[in-house]
């Protein structure tokens, strides 16, 4: 789980998107239920088809609540909103893979609701994440794996200046991309 410094500072805006820690949305049982309903909507079979089994077939409030708590325990779990409607359209997950001398190496994953695919939001989201990392000043690198069949996410990585990782080779199904901050 990322450090408290990262957690307390991780929120950013882009032209169309706003990204916040999930806890900023949950101040009551009613708000938690609203978020769990959104999780069920976003984690459709098409969105989760290449994800691990624990990320698939989330169909009940209880399953969504457990999924949310698992993500929050293992990562910095962020919600992605359309600014004009304040609607949650996806999530980002940040994992601290290394921290030397207060310089962090972060791994990340993201997913977006099917309804917003192909509209440029993935590219905008990752561009905003890069800008946030640069503004933090203590992020050494950002990396993430992409299914070889996920051409949309591969394009997102390439458009944002990521390169295939030299330190982490591809697997049969996944290519790892890296962005190194100088």
C-alpha positions, 0 to 999 in steps of 0.5 A: 500500500502506498505511503500516507504521503501519497495517499493524502496528496493523490487527487488531480483534475484534467480537462474532463476528469476528476480523480479522488481517493475513494474515501472522499466519497464515503461518509455514510452507509448510504454513500457507501451503498451508492459506491458499491452499486457503481462498482457493480455497474462498472465491473461488467463482464467485458471490462473484467474479462482479462482480469483475475477471478476475484475481479469478475462476477461482482453482482451483489452489494456484498461482493462489491463492498468486499472487492472495494475493501480488498482493493483499498487494502492492497493499493491506493484506490482512486475513483475517476469522475466525469467533471461535468456530471460528477459520475464515476466512470472508472478506477485507478489503482496505485501500488508502491513497488519501491521507495528509496530515499523518498523516491517512489516507483509506482505500479498502476492499473486502471479500468473504465466503464464500457460506456466511455471506451473510445472517447479519449478518457483513458489517454486523458486519465493517464496523462493526468496521472503523469502530470500528478506524478511530476508535480509530486516530485518524488515519483521515480517511475510509473509502470503497468502491465497491459494484456497484449490483446488490449490494443486500446490500453496499449495505445493509451500507454504509447500516446503518453510516452510509456516504453516497453519495460527493459527490466520487466519482460513481457509474459505470454499475455502481458506487456509491461510499460514504464514511464521514467521521470527524470 
